[in-house]
Amino acid sequence: MARRWLLVLAFLFVLAPASAAGLSVSYTPINDNVAYNGAAKYIITVTNNQKEADSICLKTPDWGTAIYDNYILGAAASSSVSTTLTMTPPSDVYVGQYAIEVIARSCTKPEASGSVLLKVNVNSELPHIEPVVDLPQGLRPHEYVMNIILKNNGKDSVDNLRGTVYSDLFGEKTFTADSVEALGAKVVLQAKVTIDPKATIGKHRVYITIYQGDKIIKRYTKNVEIVSEENIAVSKNMRRGIISKTYEVKLTNVGNLAVDDFYIETLPSWTRFFLSTEPKATVNKIKGDGVTASWYYSLAPAEEATIIYTVSYLPFIILLIIFGVVAYGVSRQFGKEFVIKKSVVKEGGAMKIKVSIKNVSDKQIMGVTVSDSVPTPLRLVKDFGTANPTVIKKEDGIIRVIWKFDVIYPNEERLLVYGLKTALSFVGEASLPPAELKFKKEGKQRAIQSNTVSVKGHVSVSED
């Protein structure tokens, strides 16, 4: 600020005109007491103390606006010449006294120079309002909140303020402020600014004009820059049908560069058979259990594209029905040779498991194996009735009881029995796994399982 680098103490003005290397400078004030927008005027006299004539160049003072009637003076040896200097204070001047240096220098011999400090008294000042634009210098297509802050650097409160903010990026916005306290600051505008993806990449300006009443007291310019950015916004919605799901994907280029790319969805492998797309997708298998559906798109800034794909479960349901029918037929085909039933009975307070098998076919069946499992906390009791098991073995804490038969004739029925006991008491029911019957038919191994049964807690069981 002018006050900080030019305002000096009054004693500077008692200094006598300085001289150096043959030139001396003095002044006579015509008007040295001015308002902030007034014009101070002086007669500047340069004395050539050299023994020869010379051309003298006057340097423009670095304060406000200074104009000489003549910037170059011709002076004979040992003579003086004069010109008029008019100065207007800078717009941000403060009330006070200022010492302004006037320098004269030989146009041909720079070492010959002289200077003088002249006094200016400024008796009024403009409001010292400085705007601050709270907006990043580098902008991308995006929504920003722009704050305009007015700072009062003066000693007095300033009121009746208004202003405009304009840029080709967002048009014009206005603000008002009743007052801004001395040395204070106030947010006078908070506005959303949306940078259009079509905005030109490069430098732009934000212009601020501040008025007090109808008088302009400040103009300010902030430089900003639109930087390049690739940015595709993706929104996805799903509509659920009775036996289908339809997905709508909207791609919007919210950046300021054209984008050519692929949109990719990763889906379970089975969906490729039930997938329909618009536009048509390229479907590729990937490592593991999955496929990718990809769509190529080319979008200019602010352009949109929509992708729709549907996963219909109707083919899947049809397949399930077909599979069920086939499975039922296979089950019927594989299971019609035997009937196997499992039951729990109590005999004299002891608990026994009975597994009955019957060949219901009209053919003898060779190599029949029946196995049953006894899970913990139950234990096997070797009370097998008339059919002892072929093998008893323990696997992973479970006892397996296995009976093997070389042949079972048509309508032949076998009853397999064993007892149970428990190592621990328990409450409720323990579910026992089904018994399994295996045999060979047409060179292939077939298996049939019985029903499951439950054992209730707090029961008496057979003991060894």
Secondary structure by P-SEA (a helix, b strand, c coil): ccccccccccccccccccccccbbbbbbbccccccccbbbbbbbbbbccccbbbbbbbbcccccbbbbcccbbbbcccbbbbbbbbbbcccccccbbbbbbbbbbccccccccbbbbbbbbbcccccbbbbbbccccccccbbbbbbbbbbbccccccccccbbbbccccccccccccccccccccccbbbbbbbbccccccbbbbbbbbbccccccbbbbbbbbbbbbbbbbbbbbbbbcccbbbbbbbbbccccbbbbbbbbbbbccccccccccccbbbbbbccccbbbbbbbbbbcccbbbbbbbbbbaaaaaaaaaaaaaaaaaaaaaacccbbbbbbccccccbbbbbbbbbccccccccbbbbbbbbcccbbbbccccccccccccccccbbbbbbbbccccccbbbbbbbbbbbccccccbbbbbbbbbbbbcccbbbbbbcbbbbbbcbbbbbcc
